[in-house]
Amino acid sequence: MPSLPLHDLRGVVCLHSLADGELLGVADSATVTSWRTGLSAAIATHALSRSDAETLGVIGAATQAELTLLGLTHLRSIKEIVLSDIDRRRAENWPLRPAAGSPSVTVVDSAADVAAASEMILIATWSTTAILSLADVDMGQHVTSLGSDEPGKQELAADLLRAGTLVVDNRALAASGGAVAAAGLDIDIDATLGEVIRGEHSGRRDGTERTLYTPVGLPWQDLALAWHAHELAERNDLGIAFDLLS
């Protein structure tokens, strides 16, 4: 399990009983959000990538990418990781070496170099300008962009968003504050991840199309992870039990 650094945003997630409002648990919101973002991104990357894709490109060598990779290695074999970060030393010292498959790790100089060497691409940055455009992404590649989750942040250029099969977690939020809004576009979003998982949309139709996943993050994902953590804590006697009313 990776060690999570201090985050810029701090807070707590409070889990309450629906029966009577009892406070069941309190968790660090940054940790919960990092895990649910990483695991949902892993599910989307697996669902939308070609079934034979084994090379993962990572742009942004930080905790969010680590957690996505941890989830992805439970879903498919990853043989090679191609990595880039604006701080090359951080990329070279990236600590994660998944046990499953023991992929090799290659550090390259730029986002374009990552895209050129990868079948699946994960971007997890704070960028406010597009990192990849249509010219960088070949037919058949998949891109998961985690950084366009609020107004002002942008990782994908408008021409790439137009050219690929675009999947989001919530249409309204993506159009108002996510990747579509950041690129100034008024385009149709092809599907939500929920629709793909439920079989209501095919996601990737064949091995030649570009697929894109650009989530903004949803509160119910925090709830699902917090509830799972609460159940595990009770079952395994973990955490600290306390009573605010005593």
SVG drawing of the C-alpha trace seen along z (x, -y; Angstrom):
<svg xmlns="http://www.w3.org/2000/svg" viewBox="-34 -28 50 40">
<polyline fill="none" stroke="black" stroke-width="0.4" points="0.0,0.0 1.5,-3.4 2.2,-6.0 -0.1,-8.9 1.5,-12.4 -0.1,-15.4 -2.8,-16.8 -3.6,-20.4 -7.2,-19.8 -8.1,-18.4 -11.3,-17.3 -13.3,-14.3 -16.0,-12.0 -18.7,-11.3 -20.6,-8.0 -24.0,-8.0 -26.7,-5.3 -29.7,-5.8 -31.9,-4.3 -31.4,-6.8 -28.6,-9.2 -26.0,-7.6 -22.4,-8.6 -20.8,-5.3 -17.4,-6.4 -15.1,-9.3 -12.4,-9.0 -9.8,-11.3 -11.5,-12.7 -8.2,-13.0 -7.5,-9.3 -11.0,-8.2 -11.1,-10.5 -7.7,-9.3 -8.7,-5.6 -12.1,-5.9 -10.7,-8.0 -7.9,-5.6 -10.1,-2.5 -12.9,-3.9 -10.2,-5.0 -8.8,-1.5 -12.2,0.0 -12.8,-2.5 -9.3,-2.1 -9.8,1.7 -13.3,1.5 -12.4,-0.9 -8.9,0.3 -8.3,3.0 -8.3,6.4 -4.7,7.0 -3.3,3.7 -0.4,4.3 1.6,1.1 0.5,-1.7 1.7,-5.3 1.6,-7.5 1.8,-11.3 2.1,-12.6 4.1,-10.4 2.1,-10.9 -0.3,-9.1 -3.3,-9.1 -1.5,-7.3 -0.1,-4.8 -3.6,-3.9 -5.0,-3.6 -2.2,-1.2 -2.8,0.8 -6.4,1.3 -5.6,2.0 -3.1,4.8 -6.0,6.7 -7.9,6.5 -5.3,7.1 -1.6,7.9 0.6,4.8 4.0,5.6 5.4,2.2 5.0,-1.3 6.1,-4.4 6.4,-7.3 6.8,-11.1 6.5,-14.0 7.4,-17.6 9.9,-16.7 12.0,-14.0 13.6,-13.1 10.1,-12.3 9.4,-10.1 12.8,-8.3 12.1,-7.7 8.5,-6.6 8.2,-4.0 5.5,-1.7 6.6,1.7 3.4,3.8 4.0,7.5 1.5,8.7 3.4,9.1 6.4,7.1 6.2,4.5 9.3,2.7 9.3,-1.0 10.8,-3.4 11.1,-7.2 10.8,-9.4 11.0,-13.2 7.5,-14.3 3.9,-13.5 4.1,-13.1 6.9,-10.4 4.6,-8.6 1.7,-8.6 4.0,-7.3 5.1,-4.3 1.8,-3.3 -1.4,-1.5 -3.2,-2.9 -2.5,-6.4 -3.3,-7.8 -3.0,-11.5 -3.2,-12.7 -1.9,-16.3 -3.0,-19.8 -2.5,-21.1 -4.6,-24.1 -3.5,-23.7 -3.9,-20.7 -1.2,-18.1 -2.2,-15.8 -3.9,-16.6 -5.2,-14.5 -1.8,-14.4 -0.4,-12.6 -2.9,-9.8 -3.1,-7.0 -6.1,-5.0 -6.8,-2.2 -5.3,-3.9 -7.2,-4.7 -6.7,-7.8 -7.9,-8.3 -7.7,-11.9 -8.1,-12.5 -7.0,-16.1 -10.0,-17.9 -12.2,-17.5 -13.0,-21.2 -13.2,-24.5 -9.9,-25.8 -8.1,-22.4 -7.5,-20.8 -5.5,-17.9 -6.9,-17.1 -7.2,-19.3 -10.6,-19.9 -9.6,-18.1 -8.9,-14.9 -12.1,-15.1 -14.0,-15.5 -12.3,-12.6 -12.6,-9.9 -15.4,-7.9 -15.9,-10.1 -17.0,-8.4 -17.6,-10.4 -19.0,-9.6 -21.7,-12.3 -22.8,-14.1 -24.0,-17.3 -20.9,-17.8 -18.5,-17.0 -20.3,-19.5 -20.3,-22.3 -17.1,-21.8 -15.1,-18.9 -13.1,-18.2 -15.8,-19.2 -16.3,-22.5 -12.6,-23.2 -12.1,-22.7 -15.0,-25.1 -16.9,-22.4 -20.6,-21.8 -20.4,-18.1 -22.3,-14.9 -20.9,-12.8 -21.0,-9.2 -21.7,-7.4 -21.2,-7.3 -19.1,-4.7 -22.2,-3.3 -23.8,-2.8 -20.8,-0.9 -20.6,1.3 -24.3,2.1 -24.0,3.0 -26.2,0.1 -23.3,-1.2 -20.6,0.8 -17.8,-1.5 -15.1,-0.4 -16.6,1.0 -13.4,2.2 -9.6,2.1 -9.1,-1.0 -11.1,-3.7 -9.7,-6.1 -11.5,-6.0 -11.4,-8.6 -12.5,-8.6 -12.7,-12.0 -14.4,-11.8 -15.1,-14.6 -15.7,-12.4 -19.0,-11.6 -20.0,-11.7 -21.6,-8.3 -18.2,-6.8 -16.9,-8.3 -19.9,-6.8 -19.3,-3.3 -15.6,-3.3 -16.3,-4.7 -18.9,-2.1 -16.6,0.7 -13.8,-0.7 -16.3,-0.8 -17.3,2.8 -13.7,4.0 -12.8,2.0 -15.6,3.6 -14.8,7.1 -11.1,6.9 -11.2,4.7 -9.3,1.8 -9.4,-1.9 -10.2,-3.7 -13.6,-3.4 -15.0,-6.5 -18.3,-8.0 -18.7,-11.7 -21.7,-11.7 -20.0,-10.1"/>
</svg>
